[in-house]
C-alpha cells in the first residue's frame, strides 16, 4: 500500500505544477492582450480609471524612466570627477616640481642660536632658526635640532650646587634646514 500512495502523491505533484504553469501563461496572455490592443488603436480613458494592469504598466514605465535619468546623472558626475581629478593632479605636479627645484639650494646648517621666550612662556625656535639661516645667507629656515640646557650663575657652581632657584632653562637651535 505504501507504494500506491507514493505514486499517487507524485502524480498529484505533477498535476499541481502543470496547473501553476498554465495559470502563469494565462496571466501573461491576459496582460499582453490589453497592451497590444492599446498599441493597435488608441482609446479614450474612462472616467472610472485605467484599471490595475494599466496602473502597473505605468508604474514600471515611470521606474524605468527614473532609473535611466539616475544613470545619466551618475555618468555626468563620473565624467566631471575625472576632469576634476586631472586638474588636481596637474596642480599637484606643479607644486611638487617647484619643491624639487628648491631642493638644490636648501642646506642643513649648524650653529648656536638662543630661542627667545614666547608670550606663553614656551621657547620660540622658529625665529631662532630664521636668524641662523639669514646669518648664513639664506632667506628662511626651520629648526632640525634643538638643545636644552640649564644655565646657572657662577655663585651656584661655587657653592657646590648644580641647581637652584637662580637657574633657568634655555633652549638653543643647533641645526636648521635653510632655504
C-alpha positions, -999 to 999 in steps of 0.1 A, spaced: 0 0 0 29 23 7 39 22 -29 4 32 -43 2 62 -21 37 74 -31 29 72 -68 -4 90 -62 14 118 -44 39 121 -73 10 123 -98 -7 150 -78 25 170 -75 30 168 -113 -6 179 -119 -4 208 -94 29 220 -111 12 219 -145 -17 239 -132 6 265 -119 24 268 -152 -9 271 -170 -21 299 -147 11 318 -152 7 315 -190 -29 327 -188 -18 358 -168 8 366 -194 -17 363 -222 -43 385 -204 -18 412 -196 -4 413 -231 -38 414 -249 -48 448 -235 -14 462 -242 -15 451 -278 -50 465 -281 -38 498 -268 -10 499 -294 -33 489 -322 -59 517 -317 -57 545 -291 -88 546 -269 -102 573 -247 -97 569 -210 -127 561 -190 -138 582 -161 -135 552 -137 -98 548 -142 -74 528 -163 -75 495 -143 -50 475 -124 -28 463 -153 -26 498 -168 -15 512 -134 12 485 -130 24 492 -166 25 530 -159 44 523 -126 70 502 -145 74 529 -171 80 556 -145 105 534 -127 125 527 -159 125 565 -167 138 572 -132 165 546 -134 175 560 -168 177 595 -155 197 583 -125 222 565 -147 227 596 -169 232 618 -139 257 593 -124 276 592 -158 278 631 -158 292 631 -122 318 604 -130 329 623 -161 332 656 -142 350 638 -114 377 626 -139 381 662 -151 385 675 -115 410 647 -107 431 657 -138 431 694 -127 441 685 -92 469 661 -104 483 689 -127 483 714 -98 499 688 -75 526 681 -101 534 718 -105 537 722 -67 560 691 -65 581 704 -93 585 738 -75 596 720 -43 621 698 -62 635 729 -79 642 745 -45 659 714 -30 694 721 -45 695 755 -28 684 741 5 710 732 31 713 720 67 735 743 87 749 741 122 751 769 147 741 781 182 711 805 183 692 810 215 654 806 213 636 836 228 606 830 251 571 835 235 544 853 255 531 819 267 565 810 282 575 784 256 607 788 236 602 804 201 627 784 180 612 794 146 626 829 149 660 815 161 661 792 130 654 821 107 681 842 123 706 814 120 698 808 83 698 845 75 733 848 90 744 820 66 729 839 36 696 821 32 660 835 32 644 813 59 648 782 79 632 756 101 649 740 132 662 705 128 679 700 162 675 718 195 695 717 227 681 725 261 705 734 289 701 746 325 721 778 329 731 788 364 751 818 377 787 812 388 778 816 425 756 784 424 785 764 410 809 779 435 786 769 463 789 733 451 753 731 439 743 721 403 708 736 405 689 763 424 662 789 422 686 813 403 690 787 375 669 789 343 664 766 313 674 778 279 668 763 245 691 767 215 688 758 178 719 738 170 709 728 134 685 743 109 672 735 74 677 766 54 663 776 20 
